[in-house]
Amino acid sequence: MAPESAWFKSSYSNDTGGSCVEVANLRYHQQVGVRDSKNRIGPAFVVSATAWSSFVGQYNSLDTNWGVARTGT
């Protein structure tokens, strides 16, 4: 899929072993790969760069409860 050097841990992940994901920008194919950082040889999924951008934009418009719009405070 992508070389190990292409993967980076999400800025929302931490080092406590919790829910961490890694992302790889697959520019050649205009796609983004997503995988579990604790299982690097396990399955990963790939979405279009457009879909990933939309997901990140939607996430950034919500608070951490996933569904409540941020109020700007």
Backbone as CSV, one residue per row, in Angstrom:
resi,resn,N_x,N_y,N_z,CA_x,CA_y,CA_z,C_x,C_y,C_z
1,MET,0.831,-1.182,0.000,0.000,0.000,0.000,0.876,1.245,0.000
2,ALA,1.575,1.498,1.092,2.447,2.662,1.201,3.672,2.256,2.012
3,PRO,4.813,2.848,1.719,5.996,2.527,2.520,5.803,3.015,3.960
4,GLU,6.477,2.378,4.905,6.357,2.756,6.313,6.616,4.243,6.532
5,SER,7.517,4.817,5.769,7.854,6.231,5.946,6.710,7.169,5.559
6,ALA,5.711,6.657,4.837,4.583,7.492,4.411,3.519,7.636,5.496
7,TRP,3.541,6.763,6.491,2.512,6.758,7.532,2.881,7.694,8.660
8,PHE,1.886,8.413,9.189,2.125,9.252,10.365,0.940,9.144,11.308
9,LYS,1.222,9.287,12.590,0.180,9.150,13.604,-0.669,10.412,13.640
10,SER,-1.951,10.227,13.830,-2.878,11.339,13.951,-2.462,12.248,15.088
11,SER,-2.643,13.551,14.904,-2.310,14.504,15.968,-3.261,14.351,17.150
12,TYR,-4.380,13.664,16.973,-5.321,13.425,18.062,-4.973,12.162,18.844
13,SER,-4.010,11.383,18.376,-3.593,10.170,19.063,-2.586,10.527,20.153
14,ASN,-2.429,9.608,21.101,-1.428,9.818,22.142,-0.619,8.551,22.315
15,ASP,0.277,8.535,23.276,1.161,7.388,23.479,0.712,6.469,24.599
16,THR,-0.544,6.545,24.997,-1.024,5.721,26.108,-1.597,4.386,25.651
17,GLY,-1.544,4.101,24.350,-2.030,2.822,23.853,-3.515,2.788,23.569
18,GLY,-4.138,3.931,23.538,-5.575,4.004,23.286,-5.906,3.885,21.814
19,SER,-6.949,4.531,21.422,-7.425,4.496,20.039,-6.557,5.409,19.171
20,CYS,-5.609,4.835,18.481,-4.683,5.608,17.654,-4.785,5.148,16.200
21,VAL,-4.755,6.095,15.313,-4.737,5.767,13.897,-3.536,6.423,13.231
22,GLU,-3.112,5.815,12.147,-2.076,6.381,11.306,-2.670,6.627,9.932
23,VAL,-2.163,7.646,9.277,-2.683,8.063,7.986,-1.516,8.156,7.000
24,ALA,-1.764,7.770,5.764,-0.760,7.898,4.702,-1.393,8.625,3.522
25,ASN,-0.718,9.631,3.044,-1.186,10.358,1.869,-0.679,9.622,0.635
26,LEU,-1.593,9.006,-0.094,-1.246,8.249,-1.301,-1.480,9.147,-2.511
27,ARG,-0.668,10.172,-2.624,-0.879,11.227,-3.623,-0.951,10.705,-5.048
28,TYR,-0.143,9.719,-5.356,-0.107,9.200,-6.716,-1.481,8.716,-7.164
29,HIS,-2.224,8.173,-6.210,-3.564,7.646,-6.505,-4.673,8.580,-6.029
30,GLN,-4.316,9.743,-5.497,-5.272,10.700,-4.936,-6.149,10.024,-3.892
31,GLN,-5.486,9.281,-2.988,-6.181,8.542,-1.940,-5.469,8.741,-0.607
32,VAL,-6.141,8.345,0.469,-5.586,8.387,1.812,-5.788,7.014,2.442
33,GLY,-4.733,6.477,3.040,-4.821,5.212,3.747,-4.949,5.467,5.239
34,VAL,-5.723,4.639,5.932,-5.922,4.758,7.374,-5.742,3.374,7.982
35,ARG,-4.972,3.298,9.083,-4.761,2.008,9.741,-4.630,2.208,11.247
36,ASP,-4.758,1.117,11.979,-4.596,1.099,13.430,-3.100,1.130,13.730
37,SER,-2.656,2.100,14.515,-1.230,2.223,14.795,-0.695,1.078,15.645
38,LYS,-1.574,0.361,16.344,-1.143,-0.775,17.158,-1.051,-2.061,16.350
39,ASN,-1.549,-2.050,15.122,-1.560,-3.250,14.285,-1.138,-2.854,12.868
40,ARG,0.104,-2.483,12.725,0.601,-1.949,11.455,0.586,-2.958,10.308
41,ILE,0.605,-4.240,10.616,0.551,-5.236,9.536,-0.873,-5.715,9.288
42,GLY,-1.797,-5.221,10.089,-3.198,-5.596,9.946,-3.851,-4.843,8.803
43,PRO,-5.159,-4.937,8.726,-5.883,-4.296,7.621,-5.825,-2.776,7.708
44,ALA,-5.916,-2.165,6.560,-6.013,-0.717,6.437,-7.111,-0.446,5.419
45,PHE,-7.664,0.733,5.475,-8.637,1.058,4.429,-8.200,2.312,3.717
46,VAL,-8.680,2.442,2.503,-8.289,3.538,1.628,-9.543,4.276,1.187
47,VAL,-9.485,5.595,1.248,-10.579,6.440,0.785,-10.004,7.475,-0.173
48,SER,-10.866,8.063,-0.972,-10.392,9.110,-1.878,-9.942,10.315,-1.058
49,ALA,-9.021,11.074,-1.604,-8.556,12.283,-0.929,-9.716,13.249,-0.701
50,THR,-10.665,13.289,-1.617,-11.836,14.151,-1.475,-12.687,13.709,-0.287
51,ALA,-12.924,12.404,-0.148,-13.714,11.887,0.964,-13.009,12.160,2.295
52,TRP,-11.695,11.973,2.337,-10.938,12.229,3.568,-11.024,13.703,3.958
53,SER,-10.857,14.565,2.990,-10.944,16.005,3.243,-12.316,16.382,3.793
54,SER,-13.353,15.789,3.245,-14.711,16.037,3.711,-14.883,15.540,5.146
55,PHE,-14.377,14.345,5.443,-14.449,13.788,6.789,-13.751,14.699,7.796
56,VAL,-12.541,15.111,7.482,-11.781,15.970,8.393,-12.501,17.306,8.585
57,GLY,-13.041,17.861,7.513,-13.790,19.113,7.616,-15.009,18.974,8.509
58,GLN,-15.735,17.864,8.361,-16.901,17.620,9.202,-16.484,17.432,10.657
59,TYR,-15.421,16.690,10.884,-14.940,16.485,12.253,-14.554,17.816,12.888
60,ASN,-13.849,18.642,12.153,-13.411,19.924,12.694,-14.565,20.855,13.009
61,SER,-15.726,20.628,12.418,-16.876,21.478,12.689,-17.702,20.979,13.879
62,LEU,-17.323,19.843,14.459,-18.041,19.253,15.593,-17.176,19.295,16.838
63,ASP,-17.814,19.169,18.005,-17.001,19.031,19.199,-16.670,17.556,19.394
64,THR,-16.017,17.215,20.487,-15.560,15.840,20.682,-16.695,14.857,20.951
65,ASN,-17.932,15.342,21.085,-19.060,14.441,21.271,-19.655,13.977,19.950
66,TRP,-19.069,14.339,18.844,-19.509,13.918,17.515,-21.010,14.166,17.320
67,GLY,-21.349,15.370,17.059,-22.743,15.657,16.763,-23.194,16.993,17.313
68,VAL,-22.400,17.598,18.156,-22.763,18.883,18.728,-21.875,19.939,18.084
69,ALA,-22.485,20.888,17.408,-21.719,21.923,16.723,-20.927,22.750,17.739
70,ARG,-19.718,23.124,17.373,-18.906,23.977,18.238,-19.514,25.374,18.306
71,THR,-19.370,25.991,19.449,-19.953,27.316,19.651,-18.926,28.425,19.514
72,GLY,-17.691,28.087,19.280,-16.652,29.103,19.104,-15.987,29.510,20.404
73,THR,-16.265,28.802,21.479,-15.610,29.134,22.749,-14.527,28.151,23.067
